[in-house]
Amino acid sequence: MFKVIRRFFNRLIRGLWSFLREVISGAEEIVLAELKDFALDIAKELEGKNITGKQKQQIAREYIAKEAIRRGLTIRDSLINLLIELAVARLRKVG
């Protein structure tokens, strides 16, 4: 049962990344590639915190925005939200 669910999420994530690569501009793709591991680390850090999902999302947004600035990257809120959603999906897939 869990293998079926895991396969489903693996295909979903791969399909989502394929779709995103076609839709997102080159600059945005670079930003996503630069920050996806950072976003995953933040999601892992916040996963066990005893705060609401909305609070976790706000904290993650702030950390990702600050990290983007630190790296000299320009990032829109929609890309920050996408990074958070992808990181959470990866966490659920692994967990």
C-alpha positions as CSV (number, residue, x, y, z in Angstrom):
1,M,0.0,0.0,0.0
2,F,2.7,2.5,1.0
3,K,4.7,1.5,-2.1
4,V,1.8,2.5,-4.3
5,I,1.4,5.8,-2.5
6,R,5.1,6.5,-2.7
7,R,5.1,5.7,-6.5
8,F,2.2,8.0,-7.0
9,F,3.9,10.9,-5.2
10,N,7.2,10.2,-7.0
11,R,5.4,10.4,-10.4
12,L,3.5,13.4,-9.3
13,I,6.7,15.2,-8.2
14,R,8.5,14.3,-11.4
15,G,5.5,15.4,-13.5
16,L,5.3,18.6,-11.6
17,W,9.0,19.4,-12.1
18,S,8.7,18.5,-15.9
19,F,5.8,20.9,-16.2
20,L,7.5,23.6,-14.2
21,R,10.7,23.4,-16.3
22,E,8.6,24.2,-19.4
23,V,6.6,27.0,-17.8
24,I,9.2,28.8,-15.7
25,S,11.6,31.2,-17.3
26,G,15.3,30.5,-17.3
27,A,16.0,33.0,-14.5
28,E,13.3,31.6,-12.3
29,E,14.5,28.1,-12.9
30,I,17.9,29.2,-11.7
31,V,16.4,30.6,-8.5
32,L,14.4,27.4,-7.9
33,A,17.5,25.3,-8.4
34,E,19.5,27.5,-6.1
35,L,17.0,27.5,-3.3
36,K,15.2,24.2,-3.4
37,D,17.6,22.4,-1.0
38,F,17.6,25.4,1.3
39,A,13.7,25.4,1.3
40,L,13.7,21.6,2.1
41,D,16.1,22.2,5.0
42,I,13.8,24.9,6.4
43,A,10.7,22.7,5.9
44,K,12.5,19.9,7.8
45,E,13.5,22.3,10.6
46,L,9.9,23.6,11.0
47,E,8.2,20.2,10.6
48,G,8.4,19.3,14.3
49,K,7.6,22.7,15.7
50,N,4.5,23.1,17.7
51,I,3.1,26.0,15.7
52,T,0.4,26.3,13.1
53,G,0.9,25.6,9.4
54,K,0.3,29.2,8.6
55,Q,3.0,30.2,11.1
56,K,5.4,27.7,9.6
57,Q,4.7,29.0,6.1
58,Q,5.3,32.6,7.2
59,I,8.6,31.7,8.9
60,A,9.7,29.7,5.8
61,R,8.8,32.6,3.5
62,E,11.0,35.0,5.6
63,Y,14.0,32.6,5.7
64,I,13.8,31.9,2.0
65,A,13.5,35.6,1.1
66,K,16.5,36.5,3.3
67,E,18.5,33.6,1.8
68,A,17.7,34.8,-1.7
69,I,18.9,38.3,-0.8
70,R,22.0,36.9,0.8
71,R,22.8,35.0,-2.5
72,G,22.0,38.0,-4.6
73,L,18.9,36.5,-6.1
74,T,15.6,38.3,-7.0
75,I,12.6,36.2,-6.1
76,R,8.9,36.7,-6.4
77,D,6.4,35.7,-3.6
78,S,4.9,33.1,-6.0
79,L,8.3,31.4,-6.3
80,I,8.8,31.4,-2.6
81,N,5.4,29.8,-2.2
82,L,6.2,27.2,-4.9
83,L,9.5,26.4,-3.1
84,I,7.6,25.8,0.1
85,E,5.0,23.6,-1.5
86,L,7.6,21.5,-3.3
87,A,9.6,21.1,-0.1
88,V,6.6,20.0,1.8
89,A,5.7,17.6,-1.0
90,R,9.2,16.1,-0.8
91,L,9.0,15.8,2.9
92,R,5.7,13.9,2.7
93,K,7.1,11.7,-0.1
94,V,10.1,10.7,2.0
95,G,8.2,10.4,5.3
